[in-house]
Amino acid sequence: MSKNFWKEQIEKKWKLCFLAPMDWYWDSAYRQTMKKVAPHIECITEFYSADWLVHSKMLADSVLPHTEIENPLIVQIFWKDPENFAKAAKIIEKYDVAWIDVNMWCPAKKVVKSWHWAWLLINECKAYEIIESLNKATKLPISVKTRLSFDWNQNLINFAKWLESAWASLITVHWRTAKQAYTWNANFEPIYELKNNLSIPVICNWDVENYEDWMKKVKNLDWFMIWRATFWNPWCFIKNWELIDHNWITRPWKFINWMYHPTLWEILEIAEFHAVKLVETKKEKKWCLEIRKHLVCYLKNFPWVKNYRKRLVTVETLEEVINVLNDIKIEFKTYLNSIPVEIPKENYI
């Protein structure tokens, strides 16, 4: 992968959209599911400790392998020691990934106090050393995800220019400070200004619900990421029906306000696909604990989800998952080609 990958995409005028990283959720099964629904997106892994990858071959062998459908895959890592970042990069590049992203945005107090993640916003020199060390250690492109600042006492443009001078090839910005965490309204203006001061691509993250929402907010920025909105709507990345895998879509014309709304059948099919992929990638009992939270999210707008909630959150085998989903298909067979909000709960018997 060329270190100029991002600039090459800009020259092609491609508008990329990314599945933002989230720990304990964006595993291989989830990424495969998202790519099945929207094959045009770019996926970023859960964030992994560079130190753990260096000292645990078992961890590296369990989280870095991935399937072809996930490519090109971005691996996000965090730590505070440039040397271990470099060692981790050499391990990561053995797994046929596309590039490495550095976590300088997460505001979790416990880890920030240990000089990781968003703490790097108040230590420009250390942030510079990390990116410089990574670039010397690997041929993979290096990008950074960060925030507006730590507590408004830092200058985002200066910080980003430091990273650019250390050969960071892309910057993603979360619209809040580390102190604000996930509260307060998103502040877009500083990011638009940042883009005017950098030569590398700038991506926005947070408070983007779908492709059309991004079109209203992106302005001079290059691309966008979506995070939590994918929980209940993996179809949020779709901008037109030509991008859709037609084996999984029954009504490609069903766009409301420029956003695709999947039918009940599509939702049930992709939920089963997700469960199957979890079994394939996590054969231990852990998979069933993870699929439960996703099953409920998939059926968020289904008016009769309460009738099935207990079964959805207690499944222990793939057979149980398939049985619950098939029972829904049988009971609501006349509504399988409807979007969940169209199913008349008050009239259904």
C-alpha positions as CSV (number, residue, x, y, z in Angstrom):
1,M,0.0,0.0,0.0
2,S,1.4,3.4,-1.0
3,K,2.0,6.0,1.6
4,N,0.3,8.4,-0.8
5,F,-2.8,6.2,-0.9
6,W,-5.1,9.0,0.5
7,K,-3.9,11.6,-1.9
8,E,-4.4,9.2,-4.7
9,Q,-8.1,8.8,-3.6
10,I,-8.5,12.5,-3.6
11,E,-7.1,12.8,-7.1
12,K,-9.6,10.2,-8.2
13,K,-12.3,12.2,-6.5
14,W,-13.6,9.2,-4.6
15,K,-15.7,10.0,-1.6
16,L,-14.9,7.3,0.9
17,C,-17.0,6.4,4.0
18,F,-15.6,4.6,7.0
19,L,-16.9,2.3,9.7
20,A,-15.4,4.1,12.8
21,P,-13.5,2.0,15.3
22,M,-15.3,0.8,18.5
23,D,-13.9,-1.6,21.1
24,W,-15.8,-4.8,21.8
25,Y,-18.0,-4.3,18.7
26,W,-16.2,-4.0,15.5
27,D,-14.7,-7.5,15.3
28,S,-14.3,-9.4,12.1
29,A,-17.8,-10.7,12.0
30,Y,-19.3,-7.2,12.4
31,R,-17.0,-5.9,9.7
32,Q,-18.0,-8.7,7.3
33,T,-21.6,-8.0,8.0
34,M,-21.2,-4.3,7.3
35,K,-19.3,-5.0,4.0
36,K,-22.0,-7.4,3.0
37,V,-24.6,-4.6,3.2
38,A,-22.3,-1.8,2.0
39,P,-19.3,-3.2,0.1
40,H,-18.0,0.3,-0.7
41,I,-17.1,1.2,2.9
42,E,-13.7,1.1,4.5
43,C,-13.5,-0.7,7.9
44,I,-11.3,0.2,10.9
45,T,-10.7,-2.5,13.6
46,E,-11.4,-2.2,17.3
47,F,-8.4,-0.4,18.9
48,Y,-5.6,-2.6,20.2
49,S,-2.8,-1.9,22.5
50,A,0.6,-1.7,20.7
51,D,2.2,-3.1,23.8
52,W,-0.2,-6.1,23.9
53,L,0.5,-6.9,20.3
54,V,4.2,-6.8,20.9
55,H,4.1,-9.0,24.0
56,S,1.3,-11.4,23.1
57,K,1.5,-13.4,19.9
58,M,-1.7,-15.1,20.8
59,L,-3.5,-11.7,20.8
60,A,-2.0,-10.7,17.5
61,D,-3.0,-14.1,16.0
62,S,-6.6,-13.7,17.3
63,V,-7.4,-10.1,16.3
64,L,-5.3,-9.3,13.2
65,P,-6.3,-12.1,10.8
66,H,-9.2,-11.1,8.6
67,T,-11.2,-12.2,5.6
68,E,-10.9,-10.9,2.0
69,I,-14.3,-9.2,2.2
70,E,-12.9,-6.8,4.9
71,N,-10.1,-5.4,2.7
72,P,-8.7,-2.9,2.6
73,L,-8.6,-3.1,6.4
74,I,-7.3,-0.4,8.7
75,V,-5.9,-1.4,12.1
76,Q,-6.1,1.1,15.0
77,I,-3.6,0.9,17.8
78,F,-2.8,2.9,20.9
79,W,0.0,3.2,23.4
80,K,2.5,5.9,24.7
81,D,5.9,4.5,23.8
82,P,7.1,5.2,20.2
83,E,9.4,2.1,20.3
84,N,6.5,-0.3,21.0
85,F,4.5,1.5,18.3
86,A,7.3,0.7,15.8
87,K,7.5,-3.0,17.0
88,A,3.7,-3.3,16.7
89,A,3.8,-1.9,13.2
90,K,6.2,-4.6,12.0
91,I,3.8,-7.2,13.4
92,I,0.7,-5.7,11.9
93,E,2.2,-5.4,8.4
94,K,2.6,-9.2,8.3
95,Y,-1.2,-9.6,8.3
96,D,-1.9,-8.0,4.9
97,V,-3.6,-4.9,6.3
98,A,-3.9,-1.6,4.3
99,W,-2.7,0.9,6.9
100,I,-2.4,1.8,10.5
101,D,-4.4,4.4,12.5
102,V,-3.3,5.8,15.8
103,N,-5.8,6.4,18.6
104,M,-5.3,9.9,19.9
105,W,-8.9,10.6,20.6
106,C,-10.4,8.2,23.2
107,P,-11.2,10.2,26.4
108,A,-11.5,7.3,28.9
109,K,-10.1,8.8,32.2
110,K,-8.5,5.6,33.4
111,V,-6.3,5.3,30.3
112,V,-5.7,9.0,29.7
113,K,-4.3,9.2,33.3
114,S,-1.7,6.6,32.1
115,W,-0.6,8.9,29.2
116,H,-2.4,7.1,26.4
117,W,-5.1,8.1,23.9
118,A,-6.3,11.7,24.2
119,W,-3.4,12.6,26.6
120,L,-1.3,12.9,23.4
121,L,-3.2,16.1,22.6
122,I,-1.3,17.8,25.3
123,N,2.0,16.3,24.4
124,E,2.8,17.3,20.8
125,C,6.4,16.1,21.0
126,K,5.4,12.6,22.0
127,A,2.7,12.5,19.4
128,Y,5.2,13.5,16.8
129,E,7.7,10.9,17.9
130,I,5.0,8.2,17.7
131,I,4.1,9.0,14.1
132,E,7.7,9.5,13.0
133,S,8.7,6.1,14.6
134,L,5.8,4.3,12.8
135,N,6.8,5.8,9.5
136,K,10.3,4.6,9.9
137,A,9.2,1.2,10.9
138,T,6.7,0.3,8.2
139,K,5.8,1.0,4.6
140,L,2.2,1.1,5.5
141,P,0.5,4.5,5.5
142,I,-0.1,6.1,9.0
143,S,-3.2,8.0,9.9
144,V,-4.4,9.6,13.2
145,K,-7.8,10.0,14.9
146,T,-8.0,12.8,17.3
147,R,-10.3,15.5,18.9
148,L,-10.7,19.3,18.7
149,S,-8.4,19.5,21.7
150,F,-8.0,18.1,25.2
151,D,-9.6,21.0,27.2
152,W,-9.7,23.9,24.7
153,N,-6.2,24.9,25.8
154,Q,-4.5,23.3,22.8
155,N,-4.4,24.5,19.2
156,L,-5.8,21.8,16.8
157,I,-4.2,23.3,13.7
158,N,-0.7,23.3,15.3
159,F,-1.2,19.8,16.6
160,A,-2.3,18.5,13.2
161,K,0.5,20.2,11.4
162,W,3.0,18.5,13.8
163,L,1.5,15.2,12.8
164,E,1.5,16.1,9.1
165,S,5.2,17.0,9.4
166,A,5.9,13.6,10.9
167,W,4.3,12.0,7.8
168,A,0.8,11.3,9.0
169,S,-1.1,10.8,5.8
170,L,-4.6,11.5,7.1
171,I,-6.4,13.0,10.1
172,T,-9.8,12.1,11.5
173,V,-11.3,14.5,14.0
174,H,-14.0,13.8,16.6
175,W,-16.1,16.9,17.0
176,R,-15.6,17.4,20.7
177,T,-12.8,17.9,23.2
178,A,-11.6,15.1,25.4
179,K,-13.1,16.8,28.4
180,Q,-16.4,17.0,26.7
181,A,-16.2,13.2,26.0
182,Y,-19.5,12.3,24.2
183,T,-21.6,15.2,25.5
184,W,-22.3,18.7,24.1
185,N,-23.3,19.5,20.6
186,A,-20.8,18.8,17.8
187,N,-18.6,21.8,16.8
188,F,-17.9,21.6,13.1
189,E,-16.3,25.0,12.3
190,P,-12.8,24.2,13.7
191,I,-12.6,21.2,11.4
192,Y,-13.5,23.1,8.3
193,E,-10.8,25.6,9.3
194,L,-8.3,22.7,9.9
195,K,-8.9,21.4,6.4
196,N,-7.9,24.8,5.0
197,N,-4.6,24.5,6.7
198,L,-3.5,21.0,5.8
199,S,-2.5,19.3,2.6
200,I,-3.6,15.8,3.7
201,P,-7.2,14.5,3.8
202,V,-9.4,15.3,6.8
203,I,-12.3,13.1,7.9
204,C,-15.1,14.0,10.2
205,N,-16.5,11.6,12.8
206,W,-19.6,11.7,15.1
207,D,-23.0,13.2,14.7
208,V,-23.3,11.8,11.1
209,E,-26.3,9.5,10.9
210,N,-26.2,8.5,7.2
211,Y,-24.9,9.3,3.8
212,E,-27.3,12.1,3.1
213,D,-26.7,13.6,6.5
214,W,-23.0,13.6,5.7
215,M,-23.6,15.4,2.4
216,K,-25.1,18.3,4.4
217,K,-22.2,18.6,6.8
218,V,-19.1,17.6,4.9
219,K,-18.5,21.0,3.1
220,N,-14.7,21.2,2.4
221,L,-13.9,17.9,4.2
222,D,-12.8,14.8,2.3
223,W,-14.7,11.8,3.8
224,F,-16.7,10.7,6.8
225,M,-17.1,8.0,9.5
226,I,-20.2,6.6,11.1
227,W,-20.1,5.0,14.5
228,R,-23.1,4.1,16.7
229,A,-25.7,4.7,14.0
230,T,-24.6,1.4,12.4
231,F,-25.9,-0.5,15.4
232,W,-29.5,-0.4,14.3
233,N,-29.0,0.5,10.7
234,P,-26.0,-1.1,8.8
235,W,-27.6,0.4,5.7
236,C,-26.8,3.9,6.7
237,F,-23.8,4.1,4.4
238,I,-25.8,3.5,1.2
239,K,-26.3,6.4,-1.1
240,N,-27.9,4.8,-4.1
241,W,-29.2,1.4,-5.0
242,E,-26.4,0.7,-7.5
243,L,-24.0,0.2,-4.6
244,I,-26.1,-2.5,-3.0
245,D,-25.6,-6.3,-3.1
246,H,-28.8,-7.3,-4.9
247,N,-28.8,-10.7,-3.3
248,W,-29.6,-9.1,0.0
249,I,-32.0,-6.3,-1.2
250,T,-35.7,-6.9,-2.0
251,R,-36.7,-3.3,-2.7
252,P,-33.7,-1.3,-4.0
253,W,-36.0,1.6,-4.8
254,K,-37.0,2.0,-1.1
255,F,-35.3,5.3,-0.2
256,I,-37.0,7.7,2.1
257,N,-35.5,11.2,2.3
258,W,-32.5,9.8,0.4
259,M,-31.9,7.1,3.1
260,Y,-32.4,3.4,2.4
261,H,-34.8,1.6,4.8
262,P,-34.4,-2.2,4.8
263,T,-37.4,-4.5,4.8
264,L,-38.0,-6.9,7.7
265,W,-36.8,-9.8,5.5
266,E,-33.5,-8.0,4.8
267,I,-33.0,-7.3,8.5
268,L,-33.6,-10.9,9.5
269,E,-31.3,-12.2,6.8
270,I,-28.4,-9.9,7.7
271,A,-28.9,-10.7,11.4
272,E,-28.5,-14.4,10.6
273,F,-25.5,-13.7,8.4
274,H,-23.9,-11.9,11.4
275,A,-24.6,-14.8,13.7
276,V,-23.0,-17.3,11.3
277,K,-19.9,-15.2,10.9
278,L,-19.5,-14.8,14.7
279,V,-19.7,-18.6,15.0
280,E,-17.0,-19.0,12.3
281,T,-14.7,-16.4,13.9
282,K,-15.4,-17.1,17.6
283,K,-16.1,-20.7,18.0
284,E,-16.1,-20.5,21.8
285,K,-19.3,-19.7,23.8
286,K,-18.3,-16.0,23.7
287,W,-20.0,-15.6,20.3
288,C,-23.5,-16.1,21.7
289,L,-23.0,-13.4,24.3
290,E,-22.0,-11.0,21.6
291,I,-24.7,-11.7,19.1
292,R,-27.5,-11.0,21.7
293,K,-26.8,-7.2,21.8
294,H,-26.8,-7.0,18.0
295,L,-30.0,-9.0,17.5
296,V,-32.0,-6.5,19.6
297,C,-30.4,-3.6,17.7
298,Y,-31.2,-5.0,14.3
299,L,-34.9,-5.2,15.3
300,K,-35.0,-1.8,17.0
301,N,-37.8,-0.4,14.9
302,F,-39.7,-3.6,14.7
303,P,-43.0,-2.9,16.7
304,W,-43.2,-6.4,18.1
305,V,-39.6,-6.8,19.2
306,K,-40.7,-6.9,22.9
307,N,-42.5,-10.2,22.2
308,Y,-39.2,-11.7,21.2
309,R,-36.7,-9.8,23.3
310,K,-36.3,-12.5,26.0
311,R,-35.5,-15.1,23.4
312,L,-33.1,-12.8,21.6
313,V,-31.1,-12.0,24.6
314,T,-30.8,-15.5,25.9
315,V,-29.8,-17.5,22.8
316,E,-26.9,-19.9,23.4
317,T,-26.6,-21.7,20.0
318,L,-26.7,-20.7,16.4
319,E,-29.8,-23.0,16.0
320,E,-31.6,-20.9,18.6
321,V,-30.8,-17.7,16.7
322,I,-32.1,-19.2,13.4
323,N,-35.2,-20.5,15.1
324,V,-36.1,-17.1,16.6
325,L,-35.6,-15.4,13.3
326,N,-37.6,-18.0,11.4
327,D,-40.4,-17.7,13.9
328,I,-40.6,-14.0,13.1
329,K,-40.6,-14.7,9.4
330,I,-43.5,-17.2,9.8
331,E,-45.6,-14.9,12.1
332,F,-45.0,-11.8,10.0
333,K,-44.8,-13.5,6.5
334,T,-47.3,-11.0,5.0
335,Y,-45.0,-8.1,6.1
336,L,-41.6,-9.4,5.1
337,N,-41.4,-7.0,2.2
338,S,-42.3,-4.1,4.5
339,I,-40.0,-1.9,6.5
340,P,-40.6,-2.4,10.2
341,V,-42.2,0.9,10.9
342,E,-44.8,0.1,8.2
343,I,-46.1,-3.0,10.2
344,P,-49.4,-1.9,11.8
345,K,-49.0,-3.1,15.4
346,E,-52.4,-2.0,16.5
347,N,-54.1,-4.1,13.7
348,Y,-51.9,-7.2,13.8
349,I,-53.4,-10.2,15.4
